[in-house]
Every structure is written in C-alpha cells, then in structure tokens.
C-alpha cells in the first residue's frame, strides 16, 4: 500500500479526524478480498435471522470481519501507515489491541443520533477502510468537527455550537479518528447496503475494554440495541419517537455525575 501524500497532524489535532489517500483501489489483493467479503455479506443479509438482531429496525449493524480481518490488517498496517498512526496518536502500535470490526447500513435505513463510542476518557481510535465510494446518497458518517477536544455531557453537546460535516469518502481511502469525536450514521437512501470496515484500537493496559475475538466467519452483529424484547422496545422508541428520546436523554444528562 502506498500513501499518496503527507498527513497534516495539526489538522488532525484540531478537527478530530484525517483522511488518508492510498493506492488500495488499484491493489488486486485488496479488491479480491473486498469481493469475497461482499459475496459473503450478500448471503448473510438474505438470512431471516438478521431480522432478530438489535439494530435491524434502524438498519445499522456492527461487523466482525472474521477470517478476513487478518488479511485486511496485513494489507493496511505497512511501515508507512504505522508511522502515520504512531505520529498522530503519540503511541506505539504494539501498545494497542486491535479488533477487526466494521459497520453495515441497510438500504433506506441507518439514521442515528449523535454520540461518541464509549466513555470520553477511554482512549480508543477508529481506523476505517473505505471499501466502496461513500457519498451523500448512501449513508455517510456525519461528524461534529473538533468536538473531541472537550468532554461534554449530552446537554452540553446538544446546546453547543457545531460544525457538522458529512464525510464523503472514496474507495481505498483510510479514515482515522478518536472514539470521542461526536458523530452519527446518516440514512442510506440507495438500494444497496453500505459497508465500512474498521479496526478498533484500544490500549492493552485498558483492562476494562472487552476485545471481541476474531470469529470463524464474518458476522453481522447487533449495534446500539440488544436483541431481546427490551432492546426491541428501546429501538422502536429511538426510531419512531426520536424527539421524546432526545428530550429524555437531555434531562438525564443534567443529573449524570460523569
């Protein structure tokens, strides 16, 4: 993998993300791997069991890359990329656990509320590999630029001045961001699923963070909501009564100690 230009570290520190241009789009091994993953996903999406997963109504799922994870990892974590990652995070790569994850958005679905991935102080980084062009039509991630710099309760974030930006990405690009950048998934208006594969980086010293092992096969996982009856009710409320859901979240955030 060849990275086409140098990375502006000041931009990353200020805005909370960076997008790296690579030549992966023209890498035959990368394209063959993405084709295998795509074929595997098409089979799993047709399975009726998917409807039982938390996140089906919203249309947003997690991914365990399974046996594809180590292959993708070997294509990405080359010397040039590792140096960029270590320069941005000021940490050595071998100090992190690496979870091979991702995000899948179903057609005509996928809209989320703004959130961060876990507690603010839990150090974590997201490295997303763009396997297809992502535009305004197929569910781009929307971020609030620079929102990672200050710890905020939900009400503080809600009433803060925001610079929102939908990330338009090209196949082969790599997105790096800290987990505490406020963001959300947007609706996929297209007739196709939208996949974004990611590596979740957590410090090895963070004993409280559970790392999901690599599965024997690619798996589509619940996201945001449990797959039980209570989780389904929560998801229903989140989607169809979003205004009330946000108001309740605002009220509760006033009383949270952390």
Secondary structure, DSSP 8 states (H G I E B T S, - for coil): --B-S---HHHHHHHSEEEE-BSGGG-HHHHHHHHHHHHHHHHHHTSGGGGGSTTTTTTEEEEE-TTHHHHHHHHH--HHHHHHHHHHHSS-GGGEEEEEEEEEE-TT------B-SS-TTS-EEEEEEE-S-B-TTBT-EEEETTTTSS---HHHHHHS---EEE--B-TT-EEEEETTS-EEE--B-SSS-EEEEEEEEEETT-TTS------SS-EEE--SS-SSHHHHHHHHHHHHTHHHHHHHHHHHHHH---
